[in-house]
């Protein structure tokens, strides 16, 4: 996803000198092409994320479209006060980009996990929160993010994610993107859990369960109307996220269903909000170790469907 982000943003930046990329002293291999093509539009503020947000806000208030870039929770939690006061309070045109959403940097442990970020960022007034599910969504959402005024949080995977959507599928900021239709269960995903949901749905098909899958890439402003209309078509709705179940996609969907009197069985599938994620290793290993891999999703969905029969 990160490579798709850069390859999509770069031609836009070449045409628009207002775009400035800022890094917190990392991502050099990824940003080399950007630096070579737009040397005056790339700034490194060092390992100083408060400055990353503060300087970004200042540049935005002088007419620039600023992209700040770092790993997971660094450009969000380390400088949350500056994002709240400098960026959001002034509706500054700062796009906060993180790579390694969820547990993508699994070999570096919990300090490099981003598993509370969606809940925190979607609580900030005026912040648009976007977590694409695959490179195709990244490619189509980045130009829309450039055009969208005000603060945006863009949560990306690390690298090597495969494309799940058909390349002809349209992706619109603020609207869920359907991947598959089905009658038995609706799997609502955000971020890198899209392939997990797809793998689980393929397994469920083998036992006669037809799963619908929708990528809810925009979490704020939340697409309440679209999600509610989708949920009303299904007896069972399960949210899937590589994030704590509190305050992220699961929390947003629960609010939407409750406030609109949607009568269905509903479950949140994600990390236990009362525990730190366990283990160190690959992202796939950590998903399984923490109960959010494809097999666990199949087991949960099957058990919920059996209870209805």
N, C-alpha and C positions, 0 to 999 in steps of 0.2 A: 504493500500500500504506500509506503513512504516514497518509493521510486516513482510510482504513478503520480503521487502528489507533486513531486518536483518536476517531472516531465510535463505535467499539465500546466503548472503555474509558470514555468519558465517562458514559454512563448507569449503568455499574457504580460509578464513583466518586461519583456523586450519591447512591447508596444506601449507600455504604460509606466513611465518613470516614477509615478507616485507609489508604486509597489516597492516596499522595503522588506527584506528578509533579515531577521535578527536571530542570532544563535547564542546560547549560553556556553560557548567553548566546547562544542561537540558537533557531530554530524559532518565532519569535514569531507569524508569520502563521498557522502551523499550530496553535499553542497558544492563540490568542486566545479561541476558544469555550470551551476548558477553563478558562482564567483567569476568564472572565466568569461561568461557572456554578459554579466551585469555587475561589474566590480564595484560600481558606486552605489549599488542597491543592496549590498550585503554588509551587515555590521556584526562584529563579535564583541559582546559586552563582558566576556569572561564568565567565570563561575560566580555569578551574582544575579540570581533570578529576580530579586527585587528591582534591580536596575533594568533588567530585561523588560519587566512590565512598566516601570515608570518612564523610561526613555521611550519605549514603544508608544505609550499614551501621549507623551509630548510630541512625538513625530506625527502621530495621528491627528492631533489637534492643530497641526500646521498644514494639514491637507493630504498627508500620506495615507496609504493603505498598508498597514504594518502586519507582518506575519512573524510571530515569535515561535521559536522552534527548540524543543528539548525532549528529553526522555520522560515519559509517563507522568509522575507526580511532581517533577521538579518545577516546570513553569506554571503550575497550578497551586499546589499546597504550599510550596516554599514562599510564594509571593501572593498569597490569597488577599492580604490586606491591600496591596497595591492594585490588584485586579478589581477588588470591590470599590475602592475609593478613587483610584486614578482612571481606571478603564470604564467600569460600568457606570459609576456616578456621573461621569462626563459623556457617556454614550460614545466613547472614543472608538474609532474604526480600527480596532486591534483584533487580529485573528490569532488565537492561541492554538498552536499546533503541537500535539504530543504524539510521539511514536512509542510503540510498545504498550498499547492499551491492554488492560487486564494483567495477565501473568506472562506476557511475551518475553520479558527479560528474566525468565525463570531461573537461569543459572546464577543470577546476582542476588536472588532472595527478595524478601518482602520490602526492603528499602527501595527497590526499583519496580515494585508492582503499582499499578494504577487501578485500584479496586473500590475506591470510594469517590472517585473524581466526578462521575456523572451526577451523583446525588448532590455533591457540593456545587458544581457549576450550574446545574439547572435551578438551584435555589437563588441564584443571583439575578436581580432585576435587570431586564434588558439583554441578557446573555442568550444567544442562540447556541444550542448544543447539538452537535452532529457527530454520529459514530457510524461511518460507513461499514457495510458488511463485506465488501470485496473490492478489488481494484476498479471494476466497472463503475461502481457507485462513486468511488473517489474521483474518477475521471470526469463524471458528469456533474458532481456536486461542487468541485473546486471553482469552476467559473461562476456558479451561482453564489458561492460564498464571497468571491471577490466583489460581486455586484451588490451584495446585501450590506446596507449601512449598519454601523455599530458593531459591538463586540460579538465574536463568534468563538466557540470552542470546538476544534476539530480533533477528534480522537482517532488515531490511526493504529493499525497493527505495526509489526516491526518490518518484516520483509519476507518474500517468498509465498505470500498468500495466493491461493489460486482463485481464478475468476469463477464465480458460481452462476451469475446471471447470464442469460443469452445476450450477446452484444447489441441486439436490436431493442432491448428493453429500455424504456425511458425512465429516468430517475429525476424526481422533482423534490427540491428542498421543501420540507414541511408535509410531505405525503408519504405514507408507507409504500414500499415497492413489493408487489406480489411476486413470489418465486414459484409457488405451486398452489393449486386449488385442491380442496378435499372437503369431505362432509363430516368426518368424525372428530377431528381436533384441529384447533388453530394454534400453530406455533408462532409466537411473535418474538422476533429476535432483534438484537441491536449489536453493532460492532462485529467482532470476530466470531461470534457464535453462529453466524449464518451457516457455515459449512457443517457445524455440529448438528444443527437442526436438520439440514439436508441429509446427512448420513443417518440420523435417527429416523427420519421420514422414510427413507429407502428401506430400512429394516422393518418398520411398521407395515409397509406395503406387503411384505412377505407373509404377514399374518392377517391380511385383509383389512388393515386400518388405513384409511385415506386421510392424510394430514395436509392441511393448508399451511403455507409458510409465507409470512410477510416480514420484510426487513423494515423495522421502525428506526430508520437512521437519524431522524430528527426527533430529539427528546424535548427540546424547548425552542420555540413555543410547541407544546405538545399537540399532535394532530388528533384531538379528542373525538371530533365528529367521525373521522375516517375509522379510527380504532373501534369506536362504539358500533358503527354500522357493520364492520367486519365481525365483531364478537357476537352480534345478535344472530348471525347465521350458523353458529356452532354451539354444540352442547358443552364443549370443553375448551378452555383457553389456557395455554401455558406460556408464560414469558420466559425467555432464555437470555441470560446475560453473564458475561465474565466480569462480575461486579457483585458487591454485596446486594442482597435482595432488598435492602432498605434504601428507598429514595431514588433508585435508578429506574430502569424500565418497568420492573415489577411494581414499584410504588406508584409510578405514573399511571399504569394501566389499572391498578386497583382503584385509584381515585376516580378515574374516568368511568369504570364500570359501576362503582357504588353510587356516584352522583347522578348517573343516568339510568339507574334501575335496570341494569342488564342482568338477566337471570340465566346464569350458566355456572358450571363448575369452573373454578379459577385457581391456578397455582402459580407460584413464583419459583423458577428454577434458576438458581444462582448460588453465590457463596453465602455461607452462614454468617448472618450479621453479627453474631455474638462471638465469633472466633476469628483469629488471624489465619490466613491460608497456610497450610502445612506443606513442607517439602521444598526442595531445590532441584531444578532439572528442566527438561524441555517443557514447552507450553502444553503439549499433549499429555505428558506424564502428570503435570500439575493439575490439569483438568480432571483426569481420572482419579488422582489422589484426593482431590477435594470434592468429588462427587458431582462434577458438571460435564462429564464426558458423554459421548453419544449413547453408550450402554446405559448409563444412569437415566438419561432422558427417555429412552425406550422403556425402561422399567417403570419409571414414574407414570408415563402416559398410559401404559398398559394397565397398571393397577387402578388408575382413576377411571378408565373406561370400563373395567370389570366391575367396579362398584356400582356403576349405573345399570348394569344388566341383572 
